[in-house]
Amino acid sequence: YFFYNYQVSGVSQFKKYPYDKYRLASQWLLDNSNDGDVVFNADWSDFPQLFFWNSKNHYIIGMDPMSLYLKDKERYWLWRNISGSGMVCSKKVCEGDERSMYEVIKNDFNSKYVFINNYKIKKNNSYFEMSSGANDGFAWNTQGKKNIFEDLVGVLDRDERFELVYRDASFPEIMIYRLKGE
């Protein structure tokens, strides 16, 4: 019984989340970036696949965001607020943008690219239902959103200093922006 459930759940997960989902985006970065270029990845959980397919580049955050939080709280909150709400703020509670997103991504994070997997939010997902009302600042606020990073994508699309350079044909939620002038 255990073995059957394990196999069924594994097959189910594989169909929902293909192992090579980031392969083409990573290949684009391999072909169009320099060794050691830094990629601002909006979601820490993207790191394993990004690194697997492309270890030539460096990434802002991976494995666990708490590592960044413990090392540098200000940079953690910059990353967290840029990714989660499209706001540039280095504190847990923000009232507005402190600085230009372009300047922060370019100078504070030394990034030349922004990678986003702007996946759809499933309304019956218990994690998002639980976290959307959380006030601890560590959960993504998903209330009223259709896609997890739609605020960030909106800011990048409105700022002419960011250029959408890659959108995956099979997974259109996967996007790469390049910082112009880099």
N, C-alpha and C positions, 0 to 999 in steps of 0.2 A: 504494500500500500504506500509506504513512504517513497520507495523508488519510483512508483508510477506518478505520484504527485510531483515529485522533484522533476521528473522528465517533462511532464505536461506543463508545469509552471515555467521551466526553462525554455521550452519551445514557444510558449505564449510570450515571454519577455523578448525573445529573439525577433519575433514578428513585429512587436511594437517598437523596438529600438534596434535597428540593424547595426551590426558591428562595424560596418564601413560607412556610416552616415557622414563622417567628417573627412573621409578620404579625399574627395575631389577638392574641397576647400583647402585642405592641408597641402594638396598638390599645387594648387594655385599659389599659396604662400611660398612653397619651395621654389617654384618657377619665377616668382616676381619679387622676392625679398632677398636681403643679404643675410649672410651668416650672423647670428646673434641679434638680429632685429627683434624688438620687443613687441609682442601682440597683447593688447589690452583685451582680455577675455572677460565678458560680462558675468559669466557664471562659472564658479570654481569647478563644478562637476563636468565641465567641458574639457578640462585639462587632460585627463588620462587619454582620451581619444586623440586630442590635438597632438599631444606629445608622442603618442604611439606612431602616428602617421607623419609627424614632422618634428624631429628633435633638433633641427637646424635653428629654429627660432626659440626665443625665451618668452615666457608667459607671466602675466602679472600675478596670478593666483592659481594654486592647484592643491589638490589633496584635502586641505582643510583651511577655510578662511580664518579660523581662530589663530593660526600661526602668524598671519599678518597682523591680526588684532593685538596679539601679545607683543609683537615686535614694534609696531608703530600704529597706535590707535588712530592718529590723524589720517594716515594713508589708508587705513582700513575703512574709516568712515567716508573718505573721498571715494574709494572704489565702490563701497556699498551704496552710497547715495546716488552716484552717477549711474550705476547699473540698475538699482531698484526704482529710482524715481526720476532719473534724468536731471537731477539737481547737483550742483557743485557745492558741496558743503562738507566740512571736515569734522562735524559734530553729529551726535546721535539725533538731536532735534534741530531741524532746519527751518528757517523762516524765508529763505530765498537763496539765490546763487551768490556765492562769495566771490567767485572768479569765473573766467571763461573756461568752459569745458575743454575747448581745443588746447588752451594753454596748459591746463592741468594734465590732460592725457599726454601731451607732448613733453612737458618739462618735469612734472612730478613723477610720472610713470615712464618717461623716456620711450613712449610707444610711437610706432609709425603706422600701426594698423589696429583696428577694433574688430574683434570677432564676436558675432552674436548668433545665438540659436534662439530666435524669437518664437518659441513654440506656443501653441494654443493652450489656454488654461482650461482644464476639464472641470466643470462646475461640480461634478460629483466626486472630485478628488478630496479625500478627507484631510490631507495635509494642507491644501490651500484653503479649505473651509475653516480649518482650525486657525491657520496663521493669518488669514486676511483680517481678522479682528484683533490680532495680537498687538500689544503696545510695548513690546520689549525692544523693538528696533532691530532685532536679528532676523525676523521672518519677512519674506517678501510681502508687500501689501498688494493684493490682487483685486481688491474691490473695484468693480466697474470696468475691469480690463478684459480684453479678449485674448491678448497675447502678453506673455510675461514681461518682455522688455519693450513694450510699445512706447513708453515715455522716452526712453533712451533713443530708440529709433527715430521718433519724432524730432528730437533735438538734433540728431545727426543729419537728418534729411533737410532741416531748415537752415543749417549752418553751412554756408558755401565752402568752408575750409575743410569739410569732410566730403569725400567722394565715394559713393557706392561702387566698388570695383569688382565685386563678385557676389552673385546670387545663385545658389545651387538650383539646377533645373529640376531635379527630383525632390529636393527638400527646400522649397523656396523660403522657409523660415531661417535658413542658414545664410548669413550675409557677412561680407568683409568690407569694411570701410577703410580707406587710406586717408591719412592726414595729408592734405595738400601742402606743398612746400617742403616735403620730406623726400 
